[in-house]
Amino acid sequence: MVETATDIGTGTTARAEDLHREYGRGAAAVRALRGVSVAFAPGTFTAVMGPSGSGKTTLLHCLAGMDRPTRGAVWWGGTEVSRLPERRLAALRRSRVGFVFQAFNLMPAMTVAQNIELPGRLSGERPDRGRVLDALARVGLAGRERHRPGQLSGGQQQRVAIARALVSRPPLLFADEPTGALDRATGHEILALLRAGVDEDGGTCVMVTHDPVAAGYADRVLLLADGVVVDELDRPTAAQVGECLSRLGGGGL
């Protein structure tokens, strides 16, 4: 049974049940996920890692409602989102889920403030200027609301992307290699912001990364290989993560 969207609120658990995702058909079919069942509790930060082609990005996209599983189910709280019609899913995703893209995905012709307001506008909501300015202050960009993305550094653009994802304080936040294009110092600042969103707002954050140091900010690390979860580490050190990845055949993107 598909529950109503109102079942999704603060303290939301995201979970996958027997998740399969195949691309193509017949002998050429690629099985990206092979029966993954996993849950992400409120107030937790989980890193998903594995070799190239392990299925980690596919899992993230299915969990975030950006891709449909071939079989199995994805739930946000009491709502089985994998069965929702596309229009309902898109509206729910815009209002209840934050997503941080590695490539920022900012609109170059819009100001920083307009980029942050965009998901709300697409949902038919009136922008709250105070909330936008507060989100910018949280990511260290107070006073930059009238700048355009081209006037900012890569690290600053990623901060805008995070402010956009956090402005509505969504119960679910997904991040795809959020530090992959950043220098080490800026990367640590971005990870600290994601960590703060979990600790201060009680949200659920799931991040795909290839970096053992980045994974050290998480409460838990899930390791995937060939489309299945093969290991789980609780609050591991970067060295422990690196050792596990080496056994699996590298970090990979």
N, C-alpha and C positions, 0 to 999 in steps of 0.2 A: 504494500500500500504506500502511495506517495503522500507524505504529510504536507501540511501547508508551510509556506515560507516563513510564517511567524514563529515556527519552532526554532528558527536560527537566531540566536542572540548572543549576549556575552556568555563566556564560559562554554564555548562550542567545541565539541569534539569532531574532528574530521576522521573518517575511516574508510578503508577500502576492504571489500569482502570478495575474496576469490577473483581478483581482478586479472583479466586477460586482455591483451591488446595485440592484434595482428594487423599487419599492413600487407596488402596484396593477397593473391589467391594461389591455390595449387602449390606446385613445386617452388614457385618464386616467393611464397609468403614468408614474411619475417615476423617471428613471434617476439615482440618487444617485452611483453609481460606474460608470465606463465603462472597465474594463480596466486597473486600477492594479496595477503590479508594483513592489514596493519592499522593501528589506531594512533591518533595524535591528540593527547589530552590538553585541556585548557591550561594556560600558564606554563607551557613547555616549548622548548626550542629544539627542533630535531634537524640534524644534517643528514642528507642522503648522499651517499658516495658509491663509487664503483668504477671499474674500468670503462673505457669507451665502448659504447654499445651495450652496456649492462641493463639499460632500461630506466635509469634514474630520472632523466628529463621527461620521458613518457609518463612515468608515475606521477611526477609533479604536475604535468599538464592535465592528466586525468583527475587528480585530486582537486585541482583548481577549476574544473569544469571547462577547460579550454580544449579538451579532447574527449571523445566518447570511448568508453571501453567496448571491446568486442563482446565480452561476457563479464559477469560480475557486477558489483554495485559500488557506488561512491555515495557516502552520506555526509551531510553537514548537519550535525545535531540530529533532529528527528526527520530531516528531509532527505529523501533519496534523490539526489540531484541528477544522477545518471539517467533517470527516467523522465525528467522534466522536458516539456517542449522547449525548443531553442529560444523562443522569445522570453519565456518565463525564466529560463536559466540565465540568459544574458542580463536581464534586469536584476535578478538576485545576485549575480556575480558582481555587478557594478556597485551594488549597495552594501554588500556584506563581506566582500572579499577584497583584499589588497594583493597586488602582484607587482614585484620588483623585477624588471627585465635587465638582463646583462647589458643590452644595447640602449638602455635608458628609455627609448620610445617616447621622446618629447617632441612636441609640435614646434618646429623652428620659428614659425610666424607668430606664435603666441608668446605672451610674457610668461614669466615664472608663475605668477599668480593664476593666470588663465589655464596653464597646464595643470596646476593642482586642482583647479575647480572643474576641469573637464569631465571626469567620471560622474560627478554629481549632476552636472548639466545634462549629460546623456541620460541620466535617470529621471530627469524632469524636476530636480530639486533646485531651489534657489540657493546660490552660493552664500555661505556664511563667511564674510570677510575676516571677522575676528578669528575664526577657526583656521583659516588659511594662513594668516599672519602668525598664529601660534605654532602651526606645523612648521613654518619656515624657521621660527626661532628655535624650535626643538632640534632642527638639523643644522643649526649654526649659520643660517642664511638670512637673518633678520635684515631688512632694508634692501633686499634684492628682488622684491616682488615685481618690479617693473622691468627688470633685465630680461633679455631673451636668451635662450639656451646657448646661442653662438657667442655670447659675451661671457660665458662661464667656462671654467676648467672642467675636465672630465669628472673629477671628484665632486665638484659642485653640482654638475648635472645629475650625477647619481644621487646626491642628497635631495635634489628636487624630485627625482623619481620616488625616493623613499617618503618624502613629505606627501606626495600625491597618494601613495599607498596607505599612509597612516592618518591622513586628514580626517577621515570619517571614523577613526578608531575601530577598524573592522575586527570582528572576532577571529577571522582567519587571515593569515598573511603568508604568501608564498613568494619565494625569492629564487631566481634562476641565475646562479653564478654571479651574485651581486657585486663581487669584488674582483671578478676575472680580468677586467680591463683597467684596474686601478693600481697605483703604487702601494707599497706595503703600509705606509703610515696612513694614507687615506682609507685603505681597506680596513684597518683596525678601527678607524672612526665609524665607518659604515656598519661594521659588525656590532660595535658597541650600541649604535642606535637601534639595531634589530633586537639586541638583547634587552635594551631598556623598554622597548615596546611590549615585550613579553612580561618582564618583571613589574612594570608600572601599570600596565593596562590589563594584565591577565589574559592576553591573547594567545593564540596558537600559531607558531611560526614553523614552517617547513622550508628548508633551504637546500638546494642542490649545490654542491661545491666539489672541486677536485683538490682543494687545499687543506691539508691536515691542520694547519694553524687556524684556519677559519673554522674548521669543525670543532676546535677546542672551545669555542664560544657556546656550543650547544650542550644541552643536557644529555642528549642521546645521539648516537650515530648509527644509522642503518646502512649496511653494506649490501649492495646488489651485485649479482653476476648472472649473466644469461637470463635476465628477466625474473629472477627470484631473489628473495631476501636470504642471504647466506650467513649473516652474522649481525649482532647488535651489541653496541658498546655503550655503557653508561658512564658519562663524564670522563671520557678517556683523555689522556695526554696526546699532544700532537705526535709524539714518538710512537705511541701505541696505534694510533690511526695509520701512520705511515707504514708500520710493520704489517698491519692487516692488508693494506692496499698492495704492498709488495707481493704478498702471498697470492693475491687475486690477479696480479698482472698489471699493476700501475693505476694511477689516479684517473687518467683519461677525462675527456670532456664529454 
